[in-house]
Amino acid sequence: MGGGFKIGDIVKFDIIDKQFVSDGFAMGGIHNCGVNELEIFSKIDIETFPSWRDFKRPATKVKHGSYAMIIRKVGSPLLITDSYEEKWKLYDVYEIFTTHLTKRQVFAFNIIRAF
């Protein structure tokens, strides 16, 4: 599980078998995605997650193992109250710059350090 990323860190997408967390929550869009792909969005609404309206378009489809750069930590969903426990860090949201030249947001669950 990823976590504790800093501005400028280069990360890789970790997507295979990780489109959903064990709690059943979606980590992004999966429409027309293979097991090695995930749609990531311009905004993840941390005030409402988990709900049916958390992901705001536009979206970018990324592949497992592709790279991105951390721009900033957005925060943790407000409905996850034990955010200081290690197990909840997978829900931390980061803003990233993708190799598609798009700025998007992603959960820590789906990124790992590249180096």
C-alpha positions, 0 to 999 in steps of 0.5 A: 500500500502506498502512502506518505508521498511528497510533492515531486515524488514519481509514482507508478500506478498499481491497479491490477486487482485493485480497482476496488478496496476490500470494503467494496468502494470503487477507487475510480472508474472501470467502464471499458477498462481491463484489469490493468486499467483504471479511469482517474478523475480531475477531482475526488470529492473527499467531503462525500466519499463514499457515495455515488457522486465522488468522481468528477470528470474529465477522466483519464484512463491509466495503465498499471505500471505507468508513471505520474508525479505527485503535485500535492496531497488533497487529504482524506475523505471526511467520512473516514474518521480514523484517518490516523490509523495505518489501514485508512491511509489507502484512502488518502487522495493525491493530486498527480500529473500523468504522462497523458499531461493531465492533472488528476486525483488518485487514492494512495491505494493505487500508487506506489513509489517508482524509485 
